[in-house]
Amino acid sequence: MTARILVTAGGAGIGQAITEAFLASGARVAICDVDADALQNMRDTHPYQMGIQTVSGLASQRGFLAQTEAPIGRF
């Protein structure tokens, strides 16, 4: 069974390192962050490998899991 991982603040720093480690292990990864530029960098570096969402408020947080379900599968 393929692991499905959600990483918050996954666009840079420790969150980015965690994301990249899980991707290297073959996991399906969804990341969110408030930094749109960091997320774009991750999208450019790992195209088609993960679900990515900028979260800036409660509404975007609520929709995050639903929007990432298609690329990585249900949590």
Predicted model as a PDB file, atoms N, CA, C, CB and O in Angstrom, pLDDT in the B-factor column:
MODEL        1                                                                  
ATOM      1  N   MET A   1       0.841  -1.186   0.000  1.00 76.00           N  
ATOM      2  CA  MET A   1       0.000   0.000   0.000  1.00 76.00           C  
ATOM      3  C   MET A   1       0.880   1.241   0.000  1.00 76.00           C  
ATOM      4  CB  MET A   1      -0.954   0.003   1.216  1.00 76.00           C  
ATOM      5  O   MET A   1       1.819   1.342   0.790  1.00 76.00           O  
ATOM      6  N   THR A   2       0.582   2.170  -0.874  1.00 84.00           N  
ATOM      7  CA  THR A   2       1.342   3.409  -0.972  1.00 84.00           C  
ATOM      8  C   THR A   2       0.920   4.365   0.135  1.00 84.00           C  
ATOM      9  CB  THR A   2       1.147   4.063  -2.354  1.00 84.00           C  
ATOM     10  O   THR A   2      -0.269   4.597   0.350  1.00 84.00           O  
ATOM     11  N   ALA A   3       1.908   4.915   0.833  1.00 88.00           N  
ATOM     12  CA  ALA A   3       1.615   5.885   1.895  1.00 88.00           C  
ATOM     13  C   ALA A   3       1.107   7.184   1.287  1.00 88.00           C  
ATOM     14  CB  ALA A   3       2.871   6.152   2.762  1.00 88.00           C  
ATOM     15  O   ALA A   3       1.583   7.617   0.238  1.00 88.00           O  
ATOM     16  N   ARG A   4       0.151   7.793   1.944  1.00 85.00           N  
ATOM     17  CA  ARG A   4      -0.367   9.106   1.562  1.00 85.00           C  
ATOM     18  C   ARG A   4      -0.057  10.049   2.705  1.00 85.00           C  
ATOM     19  CB  ARG A   4      -1.912   9.066   1.249  1.00 85.00           C  
ATOM     20  O   ARG A   4      -0.477   9.828   3.840  1.00 85.00           O  
ATOM     21  N   ILE A   5       0.680  11.102   2.396  1.00 87.00           N  
ATOM     22  CA  ILE A   5       1.222  11.986   3.423  1.00 87.00           C  
ATOM     23  C   ILE A   5       0.754  13.417   3.174  1.00 87.00           C  
ATOM     24  CB  ILE A   5       2.768  11.915   3.448  1.00 87.00           C  
ATOM     25  O   ILE A   5       0.734  13.880   2.034  1.00 87.00           O  
ATOM     26  N   LEU A   6       0.382  14.110   4.236  1.00 86.00           N  
ATOM     27  CA  LEU A   6       0.049  15.528   4.193  1.00 86.00           C  
ATOM     28  C   LEU A   6       1.112  16.279   4.979  1.00 86.00           C  
ATOM     29  CB  LEU A   6      -1.383  15.802   4.769  1.00 86.00           C  
ATOM     30  O   LEU A   6       1.327  16.003   6.160  1.00 86.00           O  
ATOM     31  N   VAL A   7       1.781  17.231   4.326  1.00 90.00           N  
ATOM     32  CA  VAL A   7       2.811  18.031   4.978  1.00 90.00           C  
ATOM     33  C   VAL A   7       2.355  19.478   4.985  1.00 90.00           C  
ATOM     34  CB  VAL A   7       4.190  17.880   4.262  1.00 90.00           C  
ATOM     35  O   VAL A   7       2.145  20.075   3.929  1.00 90.00           O  
ATOM     36  N   THR A   8       2.203  20.038   6.164  1.00 87.00           N  
ATOM     37  CA  THR A   8       1.891  21.465   6.272  1.00 87.00           C  
ATOM     38  C   THR A   8       3.201  22.236   6.263  1.00 87.00           C  
ATOM     39  CB  THR A   8       1.062  21.778   7.568  1.00 87.00           C  
ATOM     40  O   THR A   8       4.223  21.741   6.737  1.00 87.00           O  
ATOM     41  N   ALA A   9       3.169  23.438   5.728  1.00 90.00           N  
ATOM     42  CA  ALA A   9       4.378  24.264   5.562  1.00 90.00           C  
ATOM     43  C   ALA A   9       5.422  23.486   4.768  1.00 90.00           C  
ATOM     44  CB  ALA A   9       4.958  24.696   6.948  1.00 90.00           C  
ATOM     45  O   ALA A   9       6.608  23.503   5.095  1.00 90.00           O  
ATOM     46  N   GLY A  10       4.964  22.803   3.720  1.00 91.00           N  
ATOM     47  CA  GLY A  10       5.837  21.933   2.941  1.00 91.00           C  
ATOM     48  C   GLY A  10       6.592  22.612   1.822  1.00 91.00           C  
ATOM     49  O   GLY A  10       7.275  21.936   1.053  1.00 91.00           O  
ATOM     50  N   GLY A  11       6.493  23.920   1.706  1.00 91.00           N  
ATOM     51  CA  GLY A  11       7.116  24.619   0.592  1.00 91.00           C  
ATOM     52  C   GLY A  11       8.577  24.946   0.756  1.00 91.00           C  
ATOM     53  O   GLY A  11       9.268  25.160  -0.240  1.00 91.00           O  
ATOM     54  N   ALA A  12       9.079  24.993   1.985  1.00 94.00           N  
ATOM     55  CA  ALA A  12      10.469  25.396   2.206  1.00 94.00           C  
ATOM     56  C   ALA A  12      10.965  24.855   3.549  1.00 94.00           C  
ATOM     57  CB  ALA A  12      10.606  26.941   2.162  1.00 94.00           C  
ATOM     58  O   ALA A  12      10.178  24.392   4.375  1.00 94.00           O  
ATOM     59  N   GLY A  13      12.247  24.920   3.744  1.00 96.00           N  
ATOM     60  CA  GLY A  13      12.851  24.565   5.023  1.00 96.00           C  
ATOM     61  C   GLY A  13      12.636  23.104   5.401  1.00 96.00           C  
ATOM     62  O   GLY A  13      12.740  22.212   4.559  1.00 96.00           O  
ATOM     63  N   ILE A  14      12.335  22.871   6.674  1.00 97.00           N  
ATOM     64  CA  ILE A  14      12.134  21.514   7.176  1.00 97.00           C  
ATOM     65  C   ILE A  14      10.965  20.837   6.468  1.00 97.00           C  
ATOM     66  CB  ILE A  14      11.892  21.534   8.690  1.00 97.00           C  
ATOM     67  O   ILE A  14      11.035  19.651   6.144  1.00 97.00           O  
ATOM     68  N   GLY A  15       9.894  21.586   6.229  1.00 95.00           N  
ATOM     69  CA  GLY A  15       8.741  21.017   5.527  1.00 95.00           C  
ATOM     70  C   GLY A  15       9.101  20.540   4.132  1.00 95.00           C  
ATOM     71  O   GLY A  15       8.629  19.492   3.692  1.00 95.00           O  
ATOM     72  N   GLN A  16       9.926  21.293   3.438  1.00 95.00           N  
ATOM     73  CA  GLN A  16      10.384  20.882   2.107  1.00 95.00           C  
ATOM     74  C   GLN A  16      11.228  19.621   2.205  1.00 95.00           C  
ATOM     75  CB  GLN A  16      11.191  22.012   1.433  1.00 95.00           C  
ATOM     76  O   GLN A  16      11.063  18.705   1.399  1.00 95.00           O  
ATOM     77  N   ALA A  17      12.122  19.559   3.174  1.00 96.00           N  
ATOM     78  CA  ALA A  17      12.967  18.372   3.351  1.00 96.00           C  
ATOM     79  C   ALA A  17      12.121  17.139   3.650  1.00 96.00           C  
ATOM     80  CB  ALA A  17      13.984  18.600   4.480  1.00 96.00           C  
ATOM     81  O   ALA A  17      12.381  16.057   3.124  1.00 96.00           O  
ATOM     82  N   ILE A  18      11.111  17.308   4.498  1.00 96.00           N  
ATOM     83  CA  ILE A  18      10.208  16.199   4.817  1.00 96.00           C  
ATOM     84  C   ILE A  18       9.462  15.751   3.564  1.00 96.00           C  
ATOM     85  CB  ILE A  18       9.206  16.609   5.922  1.00 96.00           C  
ATOM     86  O   ILE A  18       9.355  14.556   3.289  1.00 96.00           O  
ATOM     87  N   THR A  19       8.947  16.717   2.809  1.00 93.00           N  
ATOM     88  CA  THR A  19       8.236  16.412   1.571  1.00 93.00           C  
ATOM     89  C   THR A  19       9.121  15.632   0.607  1.00 93.00           C  
ATOM     90  CB  THR A  19       7.743  17.698   0.908  1.00 93.00           C  
ATOM     91  O   THR A  19       8.700  14.612   0.060  1.00 93.00           O  
ATOM     92  N   GLU A  20      10.335  16.106   0.399  1.00 94.00           N  
ATOM     93  CA  GLU A  20      11.230  15.460  -0.555  1.00 94.00           C  
ATOM     94  C   GLU A  20      11.631  14.060  -0.092  1.00 94.00           C  
ATOM     95  CB  GLU A  20      12.473  16.314  -0.768  1.00 94.00           C  
ATOM     96  O   GLU A  20      11.799  13.164  -0.918  1.00 94.00           O  
ATOM     97  N   ALA A  21      11.785  13.864   1.212  1.00 96.00           N  
ATOM     98  CA  ALA A  21      12.104  12.530   1.729  1.00 96.00           C  
ATOM     99  C   ALA A  21      10.949  11.557   1.466  1.00 96.00           C  
ATOM    100  CB  ALA A  21      12.411  12.596   3.243  1.00 96.00           C  
ATOM    101  O   ALA A  21      11.173  10.421   1.046  1.00 96.00           O  
ATOM    102  N   PHE A  22       9.728  12.003   1.712  1.00 94.00           N  
ATOM    103  CA  PHE A  22       8.585  11.134   1.451  1.00 94.00           C  
ATOM    104  C   PHE A  22       8.425  10.857  -0.039  1.00 94.00           C  
ATOM    105  CB  PHE A  22       7.308  11.759   2.005  1.00 94.00           C  
ATOM    106  O   PHE A  22       8.119   9.727  -0.423  1.00 94.00           O  
ATOM    107  N   LEU A  23       8.625  11.862  -0.886  1.00 92.00           N  
ATOM    108  CA  LEU A  23       8.552  11.635  -2.330  1.00 92.00           C  
ATOM    109  C   LEU A  23       9.599  10.614  -2.767  1.00 92.00           C  
ATOM    110  CB  LEU A  23       8.746  12.958  -3.097  1.00 92.00           C  
ATOM    111  O   LEU A  23       9.312   9.740  -3.584  1.00 92.00           O  
ATOM    112  N   ALA A  24      10.809  10.722  -2.227  1.00 94.00           N  
ATOM    113  CA  ALA A  24      11.879   9.790  -2.579  1.00 94.00           C  
ATOM    114  C   ALA A  24      11.548   8.358  -2.156  1.00 94.00           C  
ATOM    115  CB  ALA A  24      13.189  10.230  -1.936  1.00 94.00           C  
ATOM    116  O   ALA A  24      12.016   7.398  -2.769  1.00 94.00           O  
ATOM    117  N   SER A  25      10.737   8.224  -1.103  1.00 94.00           N  
ATOM    118  CA  SER A  25      10.361   6.899  -0.627  1.00 94.00           C  
ATOM    119  C   SER A  25       9.206   6.294  -1.421  1.00 94.00           C  
ATOM    120  CB  SER A  25       9.993   6.966   0.831  1.00 94.00           C  
ATOM    121  O   SER A  25       8.840   5.138  -1.213  1.00 94.00           O  
ATOM    122  N   GLY A  26       8.634   7.086  -2.333  1.00 91.00           N  
ATOM    123  CA  GLY A  26       7.534   6.602  -3.151  1.00 91.00           C  
ATOM    124  C   GLY A  26       6.157   6.950  -2.626  1.00 91.00           C  
ATOM    125  O   GLY A  26       5.153   6.513  -3.188  1.00 91.00           O  
ATOM    126  N   ALA A  27       6.091   7.731  -1.557  1.00 90.00           N  
ATOM    127  CA  ALA A  27       4.795   8.119  -0.995  1.00 90.00           C  
ATOM    128  C   ALA A  27       4.087   9.115  -1.915  1.00 90.00           C  
ATOM    129  CB  ALA A  27       4.975   8.728   0.414  1.00 90.00           C  
ATOM    130  O   ALA A  27       4.718   9.814  -2.707  1.00 90.00           O  
ATOM    131  N   ARG A  28       2.782   9.158  -1.790  1.00 86.00           N  
ATOM    132  CA  ARG A  28       1.985  10.201  -2.438  1.00 86.00           C  
ATOM    133  C   ARG A  28       1.861  11.329  -1.422  1.00 86.00           C  
ATOM    134  CB  ARG A  28       0.555   9.665  -2.906  1.00 86.00           C  
ATOM    135  O   ARG A  28       1.437  11.105  -0.288  1.00 86.00           O  
ATOM    136  N   VAL A  29       2.229  12.535  -1.825  1.00 87.00           N  
ATOM    137  CA  VAL A  29       2.347  13.640  -0.873  1.00 87.00           C  
ATOM    138  C   VAL A  29       1.478  14.813  -1.293  1.00 87.00           C  
ATOM    139  CB  VAL A  29       3.805  14.086  -0.744  1.00 87.00           C  
ATOM    140  O   VAL A  29       1.433  15.180  -2.467  1.00 87.00           O  
ATOM    141  N   ALA A  30       0.795  15.392  -0.327  1.00 85.00           N  
ATOM    142  CA  ALA A  30       0.075  16.651  -0.507  1.00 85.00           C  
ATOM    143  C   ALA A  30       0.739  17.665   0.412  1.00 85.00           C  
ATOM    144  CB  ALA A  30      -1.474  16.503  -0.195  1.00 85.00           C  
ATOM    145  O   ALA A  30       1.013  17.368   1.575  1.00 85.00           O  
ATOM    146  N   ILE A  31       0.996  18.857  -0.105  1.00 87.00           N  
ATOM    147  CA  ILE A  31       1.586  19.904   0.736  1.00 87.00           C  
ATOM    148  C   ILE A  31       0.742  21.159   0.676  1.00 87.00           C  
ATOM    149  CB  ILE A  31       3.028  20.213   0.300  1.00 87.00           C  
ATOM    150  O   ILE A  31       0.073  21.438  -0.319  1.00 87.00           O  
ATOM    151  N   CYS A  32       0.789  21.906   1.761  1.00 86.00           N  
ATOM    152  CA  CYS A  32       0.162  23.213   1.784  1.00 86.00           C  
ATOM    153  C   CYS A  32       1.122  24.174   2.459  1.00 86.00           C  
ATOM    154  CB  CYS A  32      -1.214  23.175   2.515  1.00 86.00           C  
ATOM    155  O   CYS A  32       1.990  23.769   3.231  1.00 86.00           O  
ATOM    156  N   ASP A  33       0.955  25.441   2.159  1.00 86.00           N  
ATOM    157  CA  ASP A  33       1.823  26.477   2.709  1.00 86.00           C  
ATOM    158  C   ASP A  33       1.154  27.817   2.446  1.00 86.00           C  
ATOM    159  CB  ASP A  33       3.265  26.422   2.083  1.00 86.00           C  
ATOM    160  O   ASP A  33       0.301  27.920   1.564  1.00 86.00           O  
ATOM    161  N   VAL A  34       1.527  28.833   3.194  1.00 85.00           N  
ATOM    162  CA  VAL A  34       1.023  30.180   2.936  1.00 85.00           C  
ATOM    163  C   VAL A  34       1.904  30.914   1.927  1.00 85.00           C  
ATOM    164  CB  VAL A  34       0.942  30.976   4.243  1.00 85.00           C  
ATOM    165  O   VAL A  34       1.513  31.963   1.413  1.00 85.00           O  
ATOM    166  N   ASP A  35       3.081  30.376   1.642  1.00 89.00           N  
ATOM    167  CA  ASP A  35       4.047  31.011   0.744  1.00 89.00           C  
ATOM    168  C   ASP A  35       3.860  30.478  -0.676  1.00 89.00           C  
ATOM    169  CB  ASP A  35       5.503  30.763   1.232  1.00 89.00           C  
ATOM    170  O   ASP A  35       4.344  29.395  -1.006  1.00 89.00           O  
ATOM    171  N   ALA A  36       3.169  31.230  -1.498  1.00 86.00           N  
ATOM    172  CA  ALA A  36       2.865  30.796  -2.864  1.00 86.00           C  
ATOM    173  C   ALA A  36       4.130  30.614  -3.697  1.00 86.00           C  
ATOM    174  CB  ALA A  36       1.942  31.802  -3.541  1.00 86.00           C  
ATOM    175  O   ALA A  36       4.180  29.717  -4.538  1.00 86.00           O  
ATOM    176  N   ASP A  37       5.148  31.441  -3.485  1.00 92.00           N  
ATOM    177  CA  ASP A  37       6.392  31.301  -4.247  1.00 92.00           C  
ATOM    178  C   ASP A  37       7.112  29.995  -3.911  1.00 92.00           C  
ATOM    179  CB  ASP A  37       7.317  32.491  -3.974  1.00 92.00           C  
ATOM    180  O   ASP A  37       7.634  29.325  -4.802  1.00 92.00           O  
ATOM    181  N   ALA A  38       7.139  29.634  -2.632  1.00 92.00           N  
ATOM    182  CA  ALA A  38       7.767  28.370  -2.226  1.00 92.00           C  
ATOM    183  C   ALA A  38       7.020  27.192  -2.827  1.00 92.00           C  
ATOM    184  CB  ALA A  38       7.807  28.246  -0.689  1.00 92.00           C  
ATOM    185  O   ALA A  38       7.638  26.221  -3.263  1.00 92.00           O  
ATOM    186  N   LEU A  39       5.693  27.270  -2.852  1.00 89.00           N  
ATOM    187  CA  LEU A  39       4.914  26.191  -3.455  1.00 89.00           C  
ATOM    188  C   LEU A  39       5.155  26.098  -4.953  1.00 89.00           C  
ATOM    189  CB  LEU A  39       3.432  26.395  -3.182  1.00 89.00           C  
ATOM    190  O   LEU A  39       5.220  25.000  -5.507  1.00 89.00           O  
ATOM    191  N   GLN A  40       5.286  27.236  -5.606  1.00 90.00           N  
ATOM    192  CA  GLN A  40       5.569  27.215  -7.043  1.00 90.00           C  
ATOM    193  C   GLN A  40       6.915  26.558  -7.304  1.00 90.00           C  
ATOM    194  CB  GLN A  40       5.550  28.643  -7.625  1.00 90.00           C  
ATOM    195  O   GLN A  40       7.064  25.812  -8.272  1.00 90.00           O  
ATOM    196  N   ASN A  41       7.893  26.827  -6.453  1.00 92.00           N  
ATOM    197  CA  ASN A  41       9.196  26.181  -6.585  1.00 92.00           C  
ATOM    198  C   ASN A  41       9.068  24.660  -6.453  1.00 92.00           C  
ATOM    199  CB  ASN A  41      10.173  26.727  -5.529  1.00 92.00           C  
ATOM    200  O   ASN A  41       9.677  23.913  -7.219  1.00 92.00           O  
ATOM    201  N   MET A  42       8.276  24.211  -5.483  1.00 92.00           N  
ATOM    202  CA  MET A  42       8.064  22.769  -5.323  1.00 92.00           C  
ATOM    203  C   MET A  42       7.335  22.193  -6.531  1.00 92.00           C  
ATOM    204  CB  MET A  42       7.270  22.479  -4.037  1.00 92.00           C  
ATOM    205  O   MET A  42       7.657  21.096  -6.987  1.00 92.00           O  
ATOM    206  N   ARG A  43       6.368  22.916  -7.043  1.00 88.00           N  
ATOM    207  CA  ARG A  43       5.620  22.467  -8.229  1.00 88.00           C  
ATOM    208  C   ARG A  43       6.574  22.337  -9.427  1.00 88.00           C  
ATOM    209  CB  ARG A  43       4.456  23.463  -8.560  1.00 88.00           C  
ATOM    210  O   ARG A  43       6.481  21.381 -10.196  1.00 88.00           O  
ATOM    211  N   ASP A  44       7.484  23.300  -9.577  1.00 91.00           N  
ATOM    212  CA  ASP A  44       8.439  23.267 -10.686  1.00 91.00           C  
ATOM    213  C   ASP A  44       9.453  22.135 -10.517  1.00 91.00           C  
ATOM    214  CB  ASP A  44       9.168  24.610 -10.795  1.00 91.00           C  
ATOM    215  O   ASP A  44       9.869  21.513 -11.495  1.00 91.00           O  
ATOM    216  N   THR A  45       9.840  21.879  -9.284  1.00 91.00           N  
ATOM    217  CA  THR A  45      10.843  20.856  -8.997  1.00 91.00           C  
ATOM    218  C   THR A  45      10.276  19.448  -9.091  1.00 91.00           C  
ATOM    219  CB  THR A  45      11.427  21.077  -7.622  1.00 91.00           C  
ATOM    220  O   THR A  45      10.970  18.526  -9.519  1.00 91.00           O  
ATOM    221  N   HIS A  46       9.026  19.278  -8.696  1.00 86.00           N  
ATOM    222  CA  HIS A  46       8.397  17.953  -8.643  1.00 86.00           C  
ATOM    223  C   HIS A  46       7.055  17.957  -9.385  1.00 86.00           C  
ATOM    224  CB  HIS A  46       8.194  17.509  -7.174  1.00 86.00           C  
ATOM    225  O   HIS A  46       6.021  17.701  -8.769  1.00 86.00           O  
ATOM    226  N   PRO A  47       7.050  18.240 -10.677  1.00 77.00           N  
ATOM    227  CA  PRO A  47       5.772  18.293 -11.387  1.00 77.00           C  
ATOM    228  C   PRO A  47       5.073  16.944 -11.369  1.00 77.00           C  
ATOM    229  CB  PRO A  47       5.982  18.749 -12.827  1.00 77.00           C  
ATOM    230  O   PRO A  47       5.703  15.899 -11.523  1.00 77.00           O  
ATOM    231  N   TYR A  48       3.767  16.984 -11.181  1.00 70.00           N  
ATOM    232  CA  TYR A  48       2.897  15.805 -11.247  1.00 70.00           C  
ATOM    233  C   TYR A  48       3.143  14.783 -10.137  1.00 70.00           C  
ATOM    234  CB  TYR A  48       3.072  15.135 -12.571  1.00 70.00           C  
ATOM    235  O   TYR A  48       2.635  13.665 -10.215  1.00 70.00           O  
ATOM    236  N   GLN A  49       3.902  15.139  -9.118  1.00 73.00           N  
ATOM    237  CA  GLN A  49       4.196  14.175  -8.068  1.00 73.00           C  
ATOM    238  C   GLN A  49       3.401  14.410  -6.795  1.00 73.00           C  
ATOM    239  CB  GLN A  49       5.653  14.205  -7.754  1.00 73.00           C  
ATOM    240  O   GLN A  49       3.416  13.566  -5.899  1.00 73.00           O  
ATOM    241  N   MET A  50       2.714  15.525  -6.696  1.00 71.00           N  
ATOM    242  CA  MET A  50       2.033  15.804  -5.437  1.00 71.00           C  
ATOM    243  C   MET A  50       0.882  16.768  -5.636  1.00 71.00           C  
ATOM    244  CB  MET A  50       3.008  16.366  -4.420  1.00 71.00           C  
ATOM    245  O   MET A  50       0.780  17.438  -6.664  1.00 71.00           O  
ATOM    246  N   GLY A  51       0.019  16.827  -4.638  1.00 70.00           N  
ATOM    247  CA  GLY A  51      -1.010  17.849  -4.582  1.00 70.00           C  
ATOM    248  C   GLY A  51      -0.452  19.050  -3.846  1.00 70.00           C  
ATOM    249  O   GLY A  51       0.217  18.905  -2.822  1.00 70.00           O  
ATOM    250  N   ILE A  52      -0.724  20.233  -4.365  1.00 72.00           N  
ATOM    251  CA  ILE A  52      -0.166  21.450  -3.782  1.00 72.00           C  
ATOM    252  C   ILE A  52      -1.283  22.473  -3.621  1.00 72.00           C  
ATOM    253  CB  ILE A  52       0.988  22.020  -4.663  1.00 72.00           C  
ATOM    254  O   ILE A  52      -2.111  22.640  -4.515  1.00 72.00           O  
ATOM    255  N   GLN A  53      -1.304  23.155  -2.483  1.00 71.00           N  
ATOM    256  CA  GLN A  53      -2.338  24.160  -2.235  1.00 71.00           C  
ATOM    257  C   GLN A  53      -1.785  25.278  -1.359  1.00 71.00           C  
ATOM    258  CB  GLN A  53      -3.575  23.520  -1.571  1.00 71.00           C  
ATOM    259  O   GLN A  53      -1.160  25.024  -0.330  1.00 71.00           O  
ATOM    260  N   THR A  54      -2.023  26.511  -1.779  1.00 74.00           N  
ATOM    261  CA  THR A  54      -1.739  27.648  -0.924  1.00 74.00           C  
ATOM    262  C   THR A  54      -2.906  27.814   0.031  1.00 74.00           C  
ATOM    263  CB  THR A  54      -1.497  28.944  -1.756  1.00 74.00           C  
ATOM    264  O   THR A  54      -4.060  27.830  -0.399  1.00 74.00           O  
ATOM    265  N   VAL A  55      -2.630  27.934   1.292  1.00 69.00           N  
ATOM    266  CA  VAL A  55      -3.689  28.130   2.277  1.00 69.00           C  
ATOM    267  C   VAL A  55      -3.482  29.469   2.960  1.00 69.00           C  
ATOM    268  CB  VAL A  55      -3.711  26.977   3.317  1.00 69.00           C  
ATOM    269  O   VAL A  55      -2.410  29.754   3.493  1.00 69.00           O  
ATOM    270  N   SER A  56      -4.515  30.275   2.935  1.00 70.00           N  
ATOM    271  CA  SER A  56      -4.400  31.595   3.532  1.00 70.00           C  
ATOM    272  C   SER A  56      -5.565  31.924   4.446  1.00 70.00           C  
ATOM    273  CB  SER A  56      -4.293  32.635   2.460  1.00 70.00           C  
ATOM    274  O   SER A  56      -5.598  33.002   5.040  1.00 70.00           O  
ATOM    275  N   GLY A  57      -6.500  31.033   4.564  1.00 68.00           N  
ATOM    276  CA  GLY A  57      -7.650  31.278   5.421  1.00 68.00           C  
ATOM    277  C   GLY A  57      -8.417  29.989   5.647  1.00 68.00           C  
ATOM    278  O   GLY A  57      -8.093  28.951   5.070  1.00 68.00           O  
ATOM    279  N   LEU A  58      -9.411  30.063   6.469  1.00 65.00           N  
ATOM    280  CA  LEU A  58     -10.178  28.881   6.843  1.00 65.00           C  
ATOM    281  C   LEU A  58     -10.832  28.203   5.646  1.00 65.00           C  
ATOM    282  CB  LEU A  58     -11.234  29.254   7.850  1.00 65.00           C  
ATOM    283  O   LEU A  58     -10.840  26.975   5.559  1.00 65.00           O  
ATOM    284  N   ALA A  59     -11.374  28.982   4.732  1.00 63.00           N  
ATOM    285  CA  ALA A  59     -12.043  28.394   3.570  1.00 63.00           C  
ATOM    286  C   ALA A  59     -11.062  27.586   2.729  1.00 63.00           C  
ATOM    287  CB  ALA A  59     -12.693  29.490   2.714  1.00 63.00           C  
ATOM    288  O   ALA A  59     -11.394  26.489   2.280  1.00 63.00           O  
ATOM    289  N   SER A  60      -9.859  28.111   2.511  1.00 69.00           N  
ATOM    290  CA  SER A  60      -8.888  27.372   1.701  1.00 69.00           C  
ATOM    291  C   SER A  60      -8.384  26.140   2.439  1.00 69.00           C  
ATOM    292  CB  SER A  60      -7.711  28.273   1.321  1.00 69.00           C  
ATOM    293  O   SER A  60      -8.072  25.130   1.808  1.00 69.00           O  
ATOM    294  N   GLN A  61      -8.298  26.205   3.750  1.00 66.00           N  
ATOM    295  CA  GLN A  61      -7.889  25.029   4.524  1.00 66.00           C  
ATOM    296  C   GLN A  61      -8.922  23.922   4.415  1.00 66.00           C  
ATOM    297  CB  GLN A  61      -7.672  25.400   5.996  1.00 66.00           C  
ATOM    298  O   GLN A  61      -8.571  22.750   4.274  1.00 66.00           O  
ATOM    299  N   ARG A  62     -10.190  24.289   4.480  1.00 66.00           N  
ATOM    300  CA  ARG A  62     -11.256  23.284   4.390  1.00 66.00           C  
ATOM    301  C   ARG A  62     -11.274  22.596   3.036  1.00 66.00           C  
ATOM    302  CB  ARG A  62     -12.609  23.927   4.654  1.00 66.00           C  
ATOM    303  O   ARG A  62     -11.586  21.408   2.944  1.00 66.00           O  
ATOM    304  N   GLY A  63     -10.944  23.329   1.994  1.00 73.00           N  
ATOM    305  CA  GLY A  63     -10.969  22.749   0.659  1.00 73.00           C  
ATOM    306  C   GLY A  63      -9.709  22.002   0.277  1.00 73.00           C  
ATOM    307  O   GLY A  63      -9.673  21.335  -0.757  1.00 73.00           O  
ATOM    308  N   PHE A  64      -8.690  22.103   1.084  1.00 74.00           N  
ATOM    309  CA  PHE A  64      -7.399  21.528   0.728  1.00 74.00           C  
ATOM    310  C   PHE A  64      -7.451  20.018   0.506  1.00 74.00           C  
ATOM    311  CB  PHE A  64      -6.398  21.840   1.799  1.00 74.00           C  
ATOM    312  O   PHE A  64      -7.001  19.532  -0.532  1.00 74.00           O  
ATOM    313  N   LEU A  65      -7.985  19.287   1.448  1.00 70.00           N  
ATOM    314  CA  LEU A  65      -8.012  17.828   1.305  1.00 70.00           C  
ATOM    315  C   LEU A  65      -8.846  17.394   0.105  1.00 70.00           C  
ATOM    316  CB  LEU A  65      -8.560  17.184   2.575  1.00 70.00           C  
ATOM    317  O   LEU A  65      -8.470  16.471  -0.617  1.00 70.00           O  
ATOM    318  N   ALA A  66      -9.963  18.053  -0.103  1.00 72.00           N  
ATOM    319  CA  ALA A  66     -10.812  17.704  -1.240  1.00 72.00           C  
ATOM    320  C   ALA A  66     -10.077  17.952  -2.564  1.00 72.00           C  
ATOM    321  CB  ALA A  66     -12.125  18.512  -1.198  1.00 72.00           C  
ATOM    322  O   ALA A  66     -10.199  17.158  -3.496  1.00 72.00           O  
ATOM    323  N   GLN A  67      -9.330  19.029  -2.648  1.00 72.00           N  
ATOM    324  CA  GLN A  67      -8.636  19.370  -3.886  1.00 72.00           C  
ATOM    325  C   GLN A  67      -7.415  18.492  -4.134  1.00 72.00           C  
ATOM    326  CB  GLN A  67      -8.219  20.818  -3.858  1.00 72.00           C  
ATOM    327  O   GLN A  67      -7.025  18.300  -5.286  1.00 72.00           O  
ATOM    328  N   THR A  68      -6.813  17.963  -3.094  1.00 71.00           N  
ATOM    329  CA  THR A  68      -5.635  17.127  -3.287  1.00 71.00           C  
ATOM    330  C   THR A  68      -5.977  15.649  -3.405  1.00 71.00           C  
ATOM    331  CB  THR A  68      -4.673  17.332  -2.151  1.00 71.00           C  
ATOM    332  O   THR A  68      -5.105  14.833  -3.702  1.00 71.00           O  
ATOM    333  N   GLU A  69      -7.217  15.304  -3.180  1.00 70.00           N  
ATOM    334  CA  GLU A  69      -7.615  13.901  -3.257  1.00 70.00           C  
ATOM    335  C   GLU A  69      -7.404  13.314  -4.638  1.00 70.00           C  
ATOM    336  CB  GLU A  69      -9.058  13.753  -2.863  1.00 70.00           C  
ATOM    337  O   GLU A  69      -6.984  12.162  -4.755  1.00 70.00           O  
ATOM    338  N   ALA A  70      -7.679  14.064  -5.671  1.00 67.00           N  
ATOM    339  CA  ALA A  70      -7.521  13.546  -7.036  1.00 67.00           C  
ATOM    340  C   ALA A  70      -6.074  13.188  -7.352  1.00 67.00           C  
ATOM    341  CB  ALA A  70      -8.025  14.567  -8.044  1.00 67.00           C  
ATOM    342  O   ALA A  70      -5.841  12.094  -7.867  1.00 67.00           O  
ATOM    343  N   PRO A  71      -5.082  14.046  -7.075  1.00 64.00           N  
ATOM    344  CA  PRO A  71      -3.718  13.690  -7.445  1.00 64.00           C  
ATOM    345  C   PRO A  71      -3.100  12.574  -6.593  1.00 64.00           C  
ATOM    346  CB  PRO A  71      -2.860  14.903  -7.357  1.00 64.00           C  
ATOM    347  O   PRO A  71      -2.276  11.811  -7.098  1.00 64.00           O  
ATOM    348  N   ILE A  72      -3.474  12.462  -5.328  1.00 67.00           N  
ATOM    349  CA  ILE A  72      -2.770  11.502  -4.481  1.00 67.00           C  
ATOM    350  C   ILE A  72      -3.669  10.404  -3.918  1.00 67.00           C  
ATOM    351  CB  ILE A  72      -2.111  12.226  -3.350  1.00 67.00           C  
ATOM    352  O   ILE A  72      -3.160   9.431  -3.362  1.00 67.00           O  
ATOM    353  N   GLY A  73      -4.951  10.526  -4.043  1.00 68.00           N  
ATOM    354  CA  GLY A  73      -5.872   9.543  -3.480  1.00 68.00           C  
ATOM    355  C   GLY A  73      -6.436   9.993  -2.154  1.00 68.00           C  
ATOM    356  O   GLY A  73      -5.997  10.989  -1.578  1.00 68.00           O  
ATOM    357  N   ARG A  74      -7.408   9.252  -1.682  1.00 67.00           N  
ATOM    358  CA  ARG A  74      -8.115   9.620  -0.444  1.00 67.00           C  
ATOM    359  C   ARG A  74      -7.250   9.344   0.780  1.00 67.00           C  
ATOM    360  CB  ARG A  74      -9.446   8.852  -0.330  1.00 67.00           C  
ATOM    361  O   ARG A  74      -6.552   8.332   0.853  1.00 67.00           O  
ATOM    362  N   PHE A  75      -7.313  10.272   1.747  1.00 59.00           N  
ATOM    363  CA  PHE A  75      -6.583  10.086   3.003  1.00 59.00           C  
ATOM    364  C   PHE A  75      -7.354   9.157   3.908  1.00 59.00           C  
ATOM    365  CB  PHE A  75      -6.334  11.432   3.706  1.00 59.00           C  
ATOM    366  O   PHE A  75      -6.910   8.868   5.019  1.00 59.00           O  
TER     367      PHE A  75                                                      
ENDMDL                                                                          
END                                                                             
